[in-house]
Each structure stands twice: as structure tokens, then as C-alpha cells.
Amino acid sequence: MKRAFTLIELLVVIAIIAILAAILFPVFAQAKEAAKATQVLSNQKQMALAQQMYIGDYDDVLPSYITRAGSGVSDGTWRRTDIVSWVQMFHPYIKNGAPVWPANLASSADPGYVPPAGMHQSPTWTQEKWAKAASDPNCDGAGFPPPSWVPLKWAHSHFGMTFPANTRPGANFLSPAEAPPGTQAEPDYYLAGSYLPGTPDNGLLARNSTMSAGSVNEVARTALITDGWTGTLNGKGFGTTFGCESANMYKGGGNVVYLDSHVKFVKGNSERYLEQGPDGRWFKKFYTIDR
């Protein structure tokens, strides 16, 4: 006697397979995302080691996200040969991921979007996720990124480096005229890093600023590199973003490279982790060097 499946039995099996697939597909997607996040963490650990070697070679001076090459005067192209980014400065220590201008393009040509190379290319980064975090009210707010930024052009890195902006009047050239109130809504901050845009030829020498690692009170919780962006912008400028722009990169947050060279995932907006000082003022926990 031959035995065959009935239509009802086949439908039951198909239904069971569909249910299992519905359960397992999200698990597979999460596993894939976790694998990408692990790769990003590993890449940033290499950047952290390069950061440490760079600081050691330059007498304890923190890196600047840019320095100027040659005359320091832009030729008005997207290639920006007058700029040396932190990515290029770290390359001798990493030997992986130097930005590469397309060989078939003249420097005056619009390159479109050119992704970063090697470990500076994050498998979790998208311009949409970056822009969404940047335009959040707790980050740069509505209107950012502006047309002069997007669409992004020649990417040096899917990560960004801090520079010495702060809310200390007179602390350096980036200080605002008046300090904000130090409230939870507008906390104090003093970012780590140096800033070296000036040369004798471009009129920006007065803006140069350097900072030593020794001036940072707590290197184990002071951020220097986060998920973000470094590269040429739509309007032929050059920029970097960090901190709050990494809030949506993966698992609802992003990684932070600290000055002691450890790397840690931070959930959400890393600039909204606040503490209150003895004076009652609130400050950004990972972005204030002197607390």
C-alpha cells in the first residue's frame, strides 16, 4: 500500500517552515550586524594603537584632525591637496586605509562619493544613519548637514576625530564669547585634540592650537575618535564629525576610542552622558578634558 502526504499535511509543514523562518531571519540579521560591529571595533582598536604611537612620537602632543600641506592654500578642488588629515598622519603606523583619489579623475573633477579604504571603511556606516544622528536636536539639529556638506565627496574615514572646541571663554580660539549655562540642556565641554590649520601663506596661523596628553585629567574616559566622518564635502570644504553623529551606527550607538587607547561601545548619543561638577555645572562626561 502506497502512502502519500495529504494536502492538509503539506500545508501544515509549509506553515511550520514559515513560522520558523519568521523567527530565525531576525536572529540571522542580528548576528550579521553583530559581526559587522565586531569588525568595526577591531578596526578602531588598530586606530587606537596608531593614536598611541603617534602621540609618543610627537612628544605627547595630541593629533589634529587636519594639518596643512605645502603652502596651505586650497587649489579649489575636491581633492584638497593642501589638507593632511589624521587618517593620513596615522597611516605610517597602520599601513592600511590611506585615502585614495580615483586614478582616472583629475583633481578638478567631481568624484561623486568615494568611499574610504581599508579599516577606515565601516560596514555599518551609511550617509543616511550619519545624517539622521547629526540632525537630531541633541546633536547639530535641524538643517545639518547643510548643502555645503552633502552629498559627501571624497571620504578619508567613516570615523571622526575631536578638536579643541570648548565652552571656556578665552581657553582657545574656538571658545564662544560667553560660556553656556552649564545646565543639563546645555552642558559644558572641552574637547581633546589639537588644531593646526595655519601656515605662513594662508593667514590662519593664529588659529593653530596644540594640546598635550598630560593636560587631560582622565585619559581613560576622554574621547578622541568615534564613528562619524572625515573627508571632502560637497562645497569643496573639508570636515570631520564625531560624538553625537555616531548615535545610530549600530545597535543604537557607536564605539568610542579613548585617549588611553581602549575602545568601548556607547549606547545612544555619547555626548549626552553628563556629570555634575562640584560647582553645580553639568558637563559632557566623555568630552571634557579638565574634569
N, C-alpha and C positions, 0 to 999 in steps of 0.2 A: 504494500500500500504506500503510495507516494504522499508525502506531506509537504504542503506549501503554506507560505505566510498569507494570512488574510489581509485585506485592505486596512482593517482596523489596527492589526498588529504593526503594519508598516507605518501607519500614521502615528502610532504611539512611539515607535522608535525614532521617527523623524522629530517628533515633539521633544523627546528627551535630549536628542543631539542638539536641537536648537536652544534648549534651556541651558545645557552645559556650555555651549558656545557663548551665550549671553553672559554667563558667569565668568568664563575664563578669558574672554577677549580683553576686558578692562584690566585683568591681572597681567596679561601679556604686555599691554600698553604701559602699565606702571613699571613693570620690570625693564622694559626698554628705556623708559625715561630715567629710571634709577641708574642704568648702565651709562647713559649719557652724562648724568650728573657726576658719576664716579670718574669718568674721563675728564670732565671739566675740573674737578677737584685735583686730580693728578697733574693736569697742566698748570694749574695755579700754584701747586707746590713747587714746580720747577721755576716758575716766576719768582716765588718767594726765596728760593735758594740763590737765584741770579741777583735779586734785590740785595741780599746779604753780602754777596761778593762785591757787588758794585759799591755799596756803602763802605766796605772795608778798603777797597782800592782808592777811594776818594776821600780819605781822611775823615770818615764819619759823617760826611755831608750827604743829606738825603737827595735822591734824584729829583729832577724836574721833569714834568711831563713833556716839555719841549726845551730844546736849546736851539740857537740859530747857527746855521752853517754859512760859511763864506761871508759875504757882505751882510747877510741877514735881511736883505731886501727881496721881497717876493717878486717873481717874474710874472705874476698874474695868471698862473696856470693851476690846474687841479693837482699837478704833481707836487708842487710846493717843495722844490729842491732847496729852499732856504731853511726848511724845518728838519731838525733831527729829533725824532720822537723817542720817548722812553723805550719803546719797542726796539728801535734801532740801537739804542745805547745798551740794552740788555743782551742783544744778540751775541756778542762775543762770549758770554757766559752760558748761553743756552744752545747756540748753533742750530736753532730751529725756529722758523716762523718769521724771518725778516720780511717786511712788506715788499712785494714785487710789482712794479709797474708793468702793465701788459706790453710785451715786447713789440707788438705790432702797432702801437699807438705813439704818436708824437706827444710831447708833454702838453701841447696846447689843445689836444683833442679831449672831448668829453668822454671819460672812460665808462660812463654808466656806473653801476655798482660793482666794485672789485672787492671780493671777499679777502679777509686776512689769510695768512698762510700758516701751516704747521699748528703748533699748540696755541697760537693766538686765535684760531678759528674755533668757536664754541658750537658744538652740535645742538645746544639748547637755545641759542640766540636767534631771534628774529627781529626785524625792524619794528614789527607791529607790537611785540611784547615790550621792547625798549621804549617805544613812543608812548604806549599806554601808561607805563610806570612814570615816565617823565612828565606827562601832562596831568598827573594826579595832583589834587590841591595840596597834599603833603609833600610834593616834590617841587617841580618847577611851575606847575599849574597850567591852566588853560592857555593855549597859544604857544606852548612849547611842545615839540620843536618847531621853530618858525620856518618860513620858506627859505631863509638863507642857510638852513641846516639840511633840510630834506628835499628831494631824496638824497640820502647819503652817497658819497662817491668812493674814494679810494680808502678802504679800511686798512689801518695798521693793526688793529686788535679789536676783538669783541669784549675787551676789558678796558677799564679806565683807571687813571692814577690821580690821587688827590694833589692839590696845590694849596699854598698858604693863604687861602681866604679865611677871614675871621671876623668876629664882632668885637674886637678890642680896638677902640679908637687910637690911631697912631701906632699900632703894633707893626703894620707894614703897609705897603701901598694899596693893598686890596681892602683895607678897612673902610667901612662906611663912615659918614660924617658923625653919626650918632649911634651908639650901641642900642640894639633892640632891648626890650624889657626883661629878657631872661625868664620868660614865662614858659609854661608847657606848650603853648601855641607857637611861641617864637623863642626857642631855646638858644642859649649861647653856643658858639662853636669856634674852634681854632684848628684848622685842618693842618695835617702834617705835609711836609714836602718842601721843595724849592721851586723857584720860578725864574727862568733865565731866557727871556725873550729878546734882550737887548744886545746890540753890538754898536761899535762907534759909528756905523753907517746908517743905522735905521732909526736913531733917535729914541730908543727905548731903554737905554742903559739905566735910567732912573727907576725902572720897574723891576730890575733884577733883584732877586731875594733868595738867600740861601738859609737853610736850617740844618743844624747838626742833630744826629740821632740822640745825642746826650741832652738836648733841650726838651725831649719828650719824657714826661713823668712816668707814664705807664705804657711801655712798648708792647706789652702782651695784649693790650686791648685798644690800641690805636691803629686805625685802618690806613692802608696806603694804596692797595689795589682791590677793586671789586669788579664784578660783571658790569658792563657798560658799553663804552665805545671810545675809540681813539682813531682819528683819521681826518681826511679831507671832506669838507662839507659842500653842499650844493652851490653856495655863493663863493667858492674858492678859498674860504677860510679854513682854519684847522682847529679842531676841538677835541675835548675829552669829557666824558661824563662818568660818574661813579656814584656810589652810595644809594640814594633813593631810586635811581634808574635801574637797579638790579632786582627790584622787588618782585618781578613777575617772571624771572628767567626759568625757574623750575621749582616744583614742589612749593610754590608760593613764596619764594625768597631767592637768595643767591649767596655765593661764597664771598668771604672777606679775607684778604691777605693782610695780616697784621705786621707791625714793624719788627716783631721778634721772629718773623718768618713762619709762624704757624698759620694754617688755613682752616676756616670754620664756616659751616653753613649758618646763615642767619635768616630766620623766618621773617617774611614781610619786609618792611622798609627799615633798613639798618640805621637810618638817621632818626628814627622815631624811638630808639631806645635811649631813654633820658634818665638823668640822675640830678639830684638837687644838692648844691654845694652848701657849705657852712653859712654862706651869705644869703641863702634862701633862693638864689637864682638857679634856674634849670639849665642844663647843658646837654649836648649830644654826647652820649657815653663813648661811642667809638670814634668820634670826630672832634675831640677837644684835647689838645696835647698837654695842657698845663693844669689838668685836674686829676 
